[in-house]
Amino acid sequence: MSVKLISDVLHNTHGLTSGEKLVLIILADHGNSETGECFPSVDRICNMAGLSKRGVQKNLASLEKKNLITRRYRESRSTNYVMHLEGAEGRTSCTPPCTTVHDLPAPQDTHNQESNQDNNKNIALLSEFEQFWKKYPAKIGKAKAKTSYATARKKVDADVLLNAVDRYIKNKPFPGYQWAYPTTWLNQERWEDQQSGPNVDAPTKPFFPGYAHWNIPV
């Protein structure tokens, strides 16, 4: 208990509500007369003042706004309060004697920012792959194709891959031709194929199971 601080509250603070004054007296009762510091828990203030937690928090915020206290939040511990009662007579607002912790800019969480950036990149890459998958003529092995697509995108742009697929389809040699698996096409970097005639995957002569090679010019 600090008799000096309690006396300062009773005689030198004016223009306060009864709730504000009561909470300030309780802080003074727990305060250090030399430093003005105290750290009673909100529950203890509630019990001593006969107020709800909401009422106590409201009065604490009001006292801080009037620059009569500063709250310094401590992790996993009760809040540290510093009272500023010197020259408090008649004071209801003034320049704060020091900057409160919660007035300082919040530290940026770089880990969350990096995580959000990675998530955005993954979403964009998945969207690009779906365009590629929709266009590619052979819908086989989608899971492996996603991995191969991500590797390919580190080498070339998405437009390069889509344009190469268009060329691949355009040069299809004959009906019934079997397309390369998408994973194979990507792993072999087939987007670099310069096709100007029949597809490079086309056999010399068409072959059908159960039949010999057709003896026709190809």
Backbone bond lengths (Angstrom), bond angles and torsions (degrees), N, CA, C in turn:
res aa  C-N    CA-C-N  psi(-1)  N-CA   C-N-CA  omega(-1)  CA-C   N-CA-C  phi
1 M - - - 1.461 - - 1.522 109.47 -
2 S 1.359 116.15 139.93 1.455 120.31 175.60 1.526 108.41 -120.58
3 V 1.339 115.18 106.85 1.469 120.10 179.24 1.522 110.20 -61.81
4 K 1.341 115.96 -37.05 1.467 119.69 -178.91 1.516 111.19 -62.38
5 L 1.333 117.02 -46.29 1.467 120.15 -178.96 1.528 111.12 -65.56
6 I 1.328 116.21 -42.01 1.466 119.15 178.41 1.527 110.27 -61.52
7 S 1.324 116.08 -41.01 1.463 120.06 178.81 1.524 111.21 -63.93
8 D 1.325 116.15 -40.61 1.474 119.99 177.80 1.522 110.74 -61.33
9 V 1.341 116.26 -41.89 1.469 120.08 179.74 1.530 110.26 -63.71
10 L 1.335 116.81 -44.30 1.466 120.88 -175.71 1.523 112.51 -69.07
11 H 1.336 116.67 -35.62 1.459 118.95 -171.75 1.533 114.85 -106.59
12 N 1.301 116.93 -21.46 1.467 118.37 -172.44 1.520 114.78 -115.06
13 T 1.312 118.85 4.35 1.469 120.52 176.81 1.522 108.75 -116.39
14 H 1.325 114.94 126.78 1.462 120.67 -178.46 1.528 108.72 -132.45
15 G 1.296 113.90 162.59 1.462 119.09 179.05 1.514 113.47 75.66
16 L 1.330 116.75 18.82 1.463 120.26 178.63 1.522 110.15 -100.73
17 T 1.316 116.09 152.46 1.457 120.40 173.22 1.527 108.19 -74.45
18 S 1.313 116.28 164.64 1.467 119.72 179.55 1.525 110.80 -61.48
19 G 1.348 116.51 -37.85 1.459 120.06 179.53 1.516 111.63 -66.15
20 E 1.346 116.77 -43.39 1.460 120.73 179.02 1.530 110.88 -61.86
21 K 1.336 115.75 -44.03 1.462 119.41 -177.57 1.526 110.98 -67.08
22 L 1.332 116.84 -39.60 1.458 120.78 179.66 1.522 110.71 -63.34
23 V 1.329 117.43 -44.75 1.465 121.08 179.67 1.525 109.97 -64.65
24 L 1.333 117.10 -39.33 1.461 120.53 -179.93 1.534 111.41 -66.58
25 I 1.328 116.08 -36.78 1.480 120.07 177.17 1.527 109.95 -64.42
26 I 1.330 117.17 -40.05 1.468 120.85 179.42 1.524 110.34 -65.03
27 L 1.332 116.53 -40.05 1.464 119.37 176.19 1.526 110.37 -62.60
28 A 1.345 115.69 -42.47 1.464 120.14 179.75 1.524 110.52 -63.70
29 D 1.318 115.86 -34.40 1.456 120.67 -179.85 1.525 111.10 -64.10
30 H 1.337 117.03 -26.63 1.460 121.78 -179.73 1.533 111.20 -101.15
31 G 1.339 117.25 0.48 1.447 120.22 -168.77 1.516 115.80 -84.54
32 N 1.319 113.64 160.37 1.459 122.95 172.68 1.524 107.28 -93.47
33 S 1.333 117.09 120.56 1.466 120.57 -173.37 1.528 112.67 -64.92
34 E 1.327 117.52 -23.40 1.460 120.21 -178.71 1.525 112.61 -85.91
35 T 1.311 116.15 -40.35 1.476 119.75 -177.03 1.518 113.21 -101.18
36 G 1.328 117.10 -19.24 1.463 120.14 -176.55 1.509 112.90 75.04
37 E 1.319 117.59 12.30 1.464 121.20 -176.66 1.523 111.57 -94.59
38 C 1.319 115.28 149.65 1.460 122.04 172.55 1.517 108.25 -158.92
39 F 1.321 117.18 163.84 1.467 119.09 -178.66 1.524 112.33 -149.36
40 P 1.332 118.06 52.75 1.464 119.25 173.64 1.525 110.28 -70.49
41 S 1.312 116.79 147.59 1.464 119.79 178.15 1.524 109.66 -73.80
42 V 1.323 115.81 159.75 1.468 120.79 178.19 1.529 109.75 -61.82
43 D 1.341 117.03 -38.24 1.466 120.05 179.21 1.533 110.93 -61.16
44 R 1.331 116.54 -40.64 1.468 119.51 179.86 1.526 110.78 -66.24
45 I 1.324 116.28 -40.79 1.471 119.84 178.09 1.527 109.76 -62.63
46 C 1.347 116.37 -41.34 1.469 121.09 178.62 1.529 110.32 -59.42
47 N 1.326 116.59 -47.07 1.467 120.72 -177.86 1.526 111.68 -63.71
48 M 1.329 116.73 -40.52 1.457 120.06 -177.60 1.529 112.32 -75.33
49 A 1.336 116.20 -33.50 1.469 119.97 -176.64 1.530 112.45 -90.75
50 G 1.331 116.56 -17.20 1.459 119.70 -175.52 1.511 112.37 69.81
51 L 1.343 115.87 30.68 1.464 121.65 -178.83 1.525 109.97 -114.84
52 S 1.323 115.26 160.79 1.465 120.24 175.17 1.528 109.00 -76.83
53 K 1.335 116.39 165.10 1.461 120.11 177.02 1.519 110.99 -60.18
54 R 1.323 115.57 -39.58 1.456 119.62 179.76 1.527 110.29 -63.38
55 G 1.349 115.59 -40.57 1.464 119.40 179.75 1.512 111.64 -66.26
56 V 1.346 116.81 -41.55 1.464 120.84 178.95 1.524 110.59 -63.70
57 Q 1.342 116.52 -46.54 1.466 120.12 -179.61 1.528 111.09 -62.11
58 K 1.313 117.05 -37.77 1.468 121.08 178.66 1.526 110.58 -63.39
59 N 1.342 116.35 -44.09 1.468 120.06 -179.63 1.530 111.56 -69.26
60 L 1.319 117.60 -37.40 1.458 120.53 177.00 1.522 110.94 -63.09
61 A 1.331 116.16 -42.70 1.467 120.06 179.08 1.529 110.46 -63.42
62 S 1.327 116.39 -39.80 1.462 120.78 179.46 1.529 111.41 -66.19
63 L 1.330 116.87 -41.74 1.469 120.79 177.92 1.529 111.13 -63.77
64 E 1.318 115.41 -37.58 1.462 118.61 179.06 1.527 110.81 -69.82
65 K 1.336 116.22 -37.42 1.464 120.24 178.11 1.524 110.51 -63.30
66 K 1.327 116.45 -33.20 1.475 121.26 178.83 1.532 111.30 -86.32
67 N 1.337 115.46 6.87 1.460 121.70 174.25 1.534 113.63 63.72
68 L 1.318 116.63 28.14 1.464 120.62 176.49 1.527 111.13 -92.68
69 I 1.326 116.57 -19.06 1.473 120.21 175.26 1.529 109.40 -142.04
70 T 1.312 115.34 160.45 1.462 123.17 170.65 1.515 107.43 -125.94
71 R 1.313 116.28 132.45 1.467 120.30 177.89 1.522 109.63 -100.62
72 R 1.301 115.78 130.04 1.460 121.28 177.15 1.518 107.82 -120.38
73 Y 1.320 115.38 110.71 1.456 120.35 -173.92 1.532 110.47 -79.97
74 R 1.329 115.51 135.73 1.451 122.20 -179.23 1.526 108.92 -121.62
75 E 1.307 116.49 130.35 1.469 120.91 -176.48 1.522 111.48 -62.43
76 S 1.341 115.23 127.61 1.467 123.63 176.66 1.526 112.82 60.73
77 R 1.328 117.51 20.29 1.460 121.09 178.38 1.524 108.33 -139.37
78 S 1.338 115.80 164.71 1.462 119.24 179.54 1.530 109.79 -66.19
79 T 1.336 115.45 153.08 1.453 121.66 -178.43 1.530 110.62 -65.60
80 N 1.320 115.85 142.03 1.461 121.47 175.32 1.530 108.19 -94.04
81 Y 1.325 116.63 127.22 1.459 122.06 179.90 1.529 109.19 -110.24
82 V 1.329 116.22 138.92 1.456 121.51 174.21 1.525 107.36 -121.91
83 M 1.323 115.91 122.31 1.470 121.03 -178.95 1.528 110.78 -91.49
84 H 1.332 115.72 142.40 1.466 122.24 -179.73 1.527 107.33 -122.89
85 L 1.321 115.27 83.26 1.465 120.04 -173.31 1.517 113.01 -103.84
86 E 1.351 117.66 -6.99 1.453 119.06 179.06 1.527 109.86 -66.46
87 G 1.294 117.05 124.95 1.464 120.36 -179.79 1.505 112.58 67.50
88 A 1.342 115.35 26.10 1.470 118.73 -176.31 1.508 112.04 -80.16
89 E 1.329 118.86 -6.99 1.459 121.22 -174.61 1.518 110.25 -59.99
90 G 1.315 114.64 122.41 1.465 120.90 177.71 1.510 113.83 75.40
91 R 1.316 117.81 4.38 1.456 119.19 -175.60 1.532 110.24 -87.91
92 T 1.323 114.78 132.08 1.464 119.64 172.36 1.519 110.75 -122.75
93 S 1.345 116.67 -20.48 1.461 119.84 175.68 1.516 108.63 -160.46
94 C 1.327 116.60 145.76 1.458 121.46 177.46 1.512 108.02 -167.70
95 T 1.330 115.36 -179.96 1.452 118.48 176.75 1.510 109.11 -66.81
96 P 1.304 120.16 130.59 1.458 121.41 -177.54 1.514 111.11 -60.52
97 P 1.334 116.97 139.68 1.454 119.95 179.48 1.515 113.14 -67.16
98 C 1.322 117.31 -22.56 1.461 120.07 175.89 1.513 108.34 -157.50
99 T 1.294 116.18 163.93 1.460 121.40 -178.30 1.514 109.86 -80.12
100 T 1.305 117.69 129.83 1.460 121.02 179.00 1.515 109.64 -77.80
101 V 1.321 114.73 156.14 1.457 119.26 -177.40 1.515 111.60 -60.93
102 H 1.356 115.56 -40.48 1.456 116.95 -175.46 1.520 112.58 -77.21
103 D 1.360 117.96 -6.85 1.453 120.09 174.39 1.522 111.56 -81.49
104 L 1.322 116.45 -18.86 1.444 120.07 -179.17 1.520 110.16 -72.73
105 P 1.338 117.54 148.35 1.464 119.12 178.57 1.512 110.76 -61.66
106 A 1.324 115.06 137.07 1.469 119.61 -179.02 1.514 109.70 -66.54
107 P 1.328 117.63 137.08 1.464 119.71 178.77 1.515 110.31 -64.19
108 Q 1.316 116.02 139.78 1.453 120.72 -178.72 1.520 109.79 -76.83
109 D 1.298 114.39 135.16 1.466 120.35 178.24 1.521 108.16 -87.59
110 T 1.327 116.31 90.72 1.459 120.75 -176.39 1.523 111.67 -65.12
111 H 1.337 116.42 -30.82 1.470 118.81 179.68 1.523 110.43 -62.93
112 N 1.350 116.63 -45.24 1.464 120.12 179.24 1.517 111.37 -66.00
113 Q 1.349 116.74 -37.99 1.462 119.58 178.83 1.519 110.72 -62.21
114 E 1.346 116.31 -45.46 1.456 119.43 179.16 1.518 111.07 -64.37
115 S 1.325 116.59 -38.42 1.459 120.51 179.04 1.520 110.91 -63.97
116 N 1.343 117.34 -41.20 1.469 121.34 178.86 1.520 110.62 -65.06
117 Q 1.341 116.44 -40.13 1.462 119.81 178.95 1.523 110.85 -63.31
118 D 1.337 116.08 -42.25 1.466 119.60 178.45 1.528 110.85 -63.53
119 N 1.330 117.22 -40.79 1.463 121.00 179.16 1.525 110.58 -62.60
120 N 1.340 116.93 -41.76 1.466 120.85 179.36 1.526 110.72 -63.79
121 K 1.344 116.51 -39.83 1.464 119.99 178.71 1.528 110.65 -64.90
122 N 1.329 116.18 -41.92 1.472 120.25 -179.81 1.520 111.29 -64.29
123 I 1.336 116.31 -39.35 1.463 120.41 178.85 1.524 110.39 -64.59
124 A 1.340 116.00 -43.49 1.465 120.41 179.98 1.526 110.56 -64.60
125 L 1.347 116.75 -41.70 1.464 120.51 179.96 1.519 111.09 -65.30
126 L 1.328 117.14 -39.06 1.464 120.73 178.54 1.525 110.56 -64.66
127 S 1.333 116.64 -39.99 1.460 120.89 178.55 1.534 110.57 -63.12
128 E 1.340 116.67 -41.74 1.469 120.95 178.04 1.531 110.57 -63.12
129 F 1.328 115.55 -43.21 1.465 118.75 -178.99 1.520 111.37 -62.32
130 E 1.338 117.13 -39.34 1.463 120.10 -179.70 1.524 110.69 -62.51
131 Q 1.329 117.20 -35.57 1.475 120.08 175.68 1.525 110.09 -65.11
132 F 1.334 115.47 -43.80 1.461 119.91 178.27 1.524 110.54 -61.91
133 W 1.329 116.79 -46.24 1.462 121.66 -178.02 1.529 111.33 -63.04
134 K 1.305 116.18 -39.75 1.459 120.86 179.86 1.527 111.00 -63.44
135 K 1.330 116.37 -34.87 1.464 120.41 -176.30 1.521 112.19 -86.21
136 Y 1.337 117.85 -32.17 1.459 119.55 -173.81 1.530 110.28 -66.19
137 P 1.311 119.03 136.36 1.470 121.43 -171.51 1.527 115.64 -72.82
138 A 1.334 118.69 -20.84 1.466 120.62 -178.53 1.523 109.32 -112.84
139 K 1.331 116.27 111.59 1.476 121.14 -178.55 1.536 109.06 -92.74
140 I 1.337 116.07 76.94 1.459 121.62 -175.84 1.525 109.30 -133.74
141 G 1.337 117.43 131.88 1.466 121.58 174.65 1.515 113.43 66.37
142 K 1.329 116.77 55.09 1.461 120.46 -174.35 1.526 112.65 -63.14
143 A 1.337 117.51 -41.71 1.467 120.40 -176.81 1.527 111.21 -60.89
144 K 1.347 116.44 -46.99 1.460 119.66 179.18 1.520 111.03 -68.74
145 A 1.320 115.82 -33.31 1.460 119.66 179.12 1.528 111.53 -63.80
146 K 1.340 117.22 -34.11 1.472 120.50 177.88 1.524 110.72 -60.91
147 T 1.335 115.68 -44.22 1.461 119.74 179.97 1.520 110.89 -64.64
148 S 1.327 116.28 -42.70 1.460 120.62 179.81 1.522 110.95 -66.40
149 Y 1.326 115.92 -35.85 1.463 119.81 179.20 1.530 110.62 -65.49
150 A 1.340 116.70 -42.47 1.467 120.57 179.48 1.526 110.57 -60.93
151 T 1.334 116.85 -38.77 1.459 120.91 177.94 1.524 110.71 -67.01
152 A 1.334 116.04 -42.35 1.464 120.57 -179.87 1.528 111.67 -64.21
153 R 1.332 116.29 -35.31 1.465 119.97 -178.04 1.522 112.39 -67.76
154 K 1.317 116.65 -18.97 1.463 118.92 175.67 1.527 111.10 -74.87
155 K 1.335 115.88 -14.00 1.465 121.01 -176.79 1.524 112.53 -105.20
156 V 1.338 116.31 -36.09 1.474 119.69 -176.84 1.529 110.02 -140.16
157 D 1.335 116.81 164.19 1.456 122.33 178.51 1.522 110.84 -75.62
158 A 1.337 114.69 161.65 1.466 120.22 179.94 1.522 111.22 -62.52
159 D 1.342 117.36 -37.57 1.476 120.73 -179.37 1.526 111.24 -62.79
160 V 1.333 117.02 -35.14 1.465 120.54 179.05 1.524 110.15 -62.59
161 L 1.335 115.95 -42.39 1.458 120.00 -179.81 1.528 111.63 -66.42
162 L 1.330 116.18 -43.73 1.465 119.63 -178.76 1.523 111.31 -65.71
163 N 1.327 117.59 -40.97 1.470 120.92 178.59 1.524 111.06 -65.61
164 A 1.340 116.07 -36.06 1.466 119.78 178.89 1.524 110.83 -67.63
165 V 1.338 117.07 -37.12 1.463 120.53 176.54 1.531 110.08 -63.64
166 D 1.324 117.13 -40.77 1.477 120.68 176.98 1.526 110.67 -58.26
167 R 1.338 116.51 -43.25 1.470 119.77 179.26 1.522 110.67 -65.84
168 Y 1.311 115.57 -39.76 1.463 120.84 -179.24 1.530 110.59 -61.17
169 I 1.322 116.18 -43.66 1.471 121.03 179.83 1.529 110.88 -69.05
170 K 1.322 116.04 -41.35 1.465 121.24 -177.15 1.525 111.57 -61.36
171 N 1.324 117.21 -32.84 1.468 121.03 -176.48 1.526 112.87 -95.22
172 K 1.339 116.94 18.87 1.470 120.05 175.87 1.523 108.99 -56.53
173 P 1.358 118.25 126.92 1.466 120.18 -171.21 1.521 115.73 -77.19
174 F 1.340 118.55 -36.23 1.464 119.03 -176.13 1.523 109.41 -163.01
175 P 1.339 118.32 157.51 1.466 121.53 178.65 1.525 110.60 -59.22
176 G 1.313 117.29 141.97 1.449 121.46 179.26 1.516 113.57 86.81
177 Y 1.351 117.12 0.87 1.468 120.67 179.83 1.529 110.15 -65.01
178 Q 1.317 116.79 137.18 1.460 121.01 -179.68 1.521 109.93 -90.41
179 W 1.342 115.31 120.28 1.460 120.96 -179.48 1.532 110.94 -74.82
180 A 1.319 115.83 154.73 1.468 120.77 172.77 1.527 108.80 -67.61
181 Y 1.318 115.92 144.18 1.464 118.85 175.43 1.534 108.22 -58.93
182 P 1.331 117.55 145.77 1.465 119.48 -179.63 1.528 113.19 -58.67
183 T 1.350 116.50 -36.93 1.461 119.56 178.43 1.526 110.49 -63.77
184 T 1.322 115.87 -42.94 1.465 120.35 178.55 1.521 110.73 -63.40
185 W 1.320 115.96 -45.49 1.474 121.76 -179.08 1.525 110.66 -58.41
186 L 1.326 116.37 -41.99 1.468 120.68 -178.89 1.531 111.27 -73.82
187 N 1.338 116.65 -45.06 1.459 119.58 -177.76 1.524 112.44 -64.01
188 Q 1.345 116.43 -31.88 1.465 120.73 179.89 1.530 112.28 -86.89
189 E 1.335 115.32 4.36 1.475 120.79 179.27 1.527 111.35 53.74
190 R 1.325 114.44 47.40 1.461 120.14 -177.06 1.519 113.28 -70.08
191 W 1.330 116.63 -8.66 1.467 117.93 176.41 1.531 111.96 -65.86
192 E 1.351 115.30 -13.81 1.463 119.14 179.19 1.527 112.34 -88.68
193 D 1.361 117.20 -5.03 1.462 120.07 178.91 1.524 109.71 -62.26
194 Q 1.323 116.22 133.07 1.459 121.71 176.35 1.530 107.82 -103.52
195 Q 1.309 116.69 88.30 1.465 121.62 -174.20 1.519 109.56 -95.51
196 S 1.321 114.28 123.68 1.468 119.16 177.58 1.512 111.55 -123.15
197 G 1.334 116.60 -7.22 1.450 120.88 179.05 1.502 110.14 -134.18
198 P 1.334 119.04 -144.86 1.463 121.13 177.96 1.517 110.78 -58.66
199 N 1.323 115.27 153.93 1.458 121.63 -177.23 1.516 110.77 -58.52
200 V 1.334 116.71 139.44 1.462 119.96 -176.87 1.511 112.24 -65.93
201 D 1.330 117.86 -17.41 1.460 120.17 178.62 1.525 112.02 -82.45
202 A 1.331 118.87 -5.63 1.464 121.55 -174.38 1.521 110.95 -69.88
203 P 1.338 118.15 134.48 1.468 120.25 175.77 1.520 110.12 -72.43
204 T 1.349 117.00 166.20 1.464 121.24 -179.76 1.523 110.76 -61.78
205 K 1.353 116.60 -39.58 1.457 121.75 176.62 1.515 108.47 -134.53
206 P 1.329 118.56 143.77 1.464 119.61 177.70 1.514 110.41 -64.18
207 F 1.319 116.59 143.34 1.455 121.28 -179.39 1.518 108.92 -130.20
208 F 1.309 116.87 138.09 1.457 122.09 178.99 1.519 107.94 -128.30
209 P 1.331 118.50 133.42 1.480 121.02 -178.67 1.521 111.20 -54.17
210 G 1.317 115.79 135.65 1.460 120.93 177.81 1.516 113.57 89.53
211 Y 1.332 116.90 -3.96 1.456 119.95 -179.26 1.522 108.74 -127.90
212 A 1.326 115.09 151.58 1.457 120.14 175.30 1.525 108.44 -76.31
213 H 1.325 117.04 168.07 1.458 119.45 175.06 1.514 109.52 -59.16
214 W 1.307 115.18 140.20 1.467 119.02 176.71 1.509 108.09 -71.97
215 N 1.281 114.61 132.71 1.454 118.90 177.94 1.515 109.92 -89.69
216 I 1.285 113.36 65.76 1.459 119.12 178.39 1.526 107.08 -131.52
217 P 1.298 116.48 151.28 1.472 118.81 177.99 1.532 110.27 -62.35
218 V 1.326 116.22 144.01 1.461 121.15 178.33 1.517 108.39 -122.13
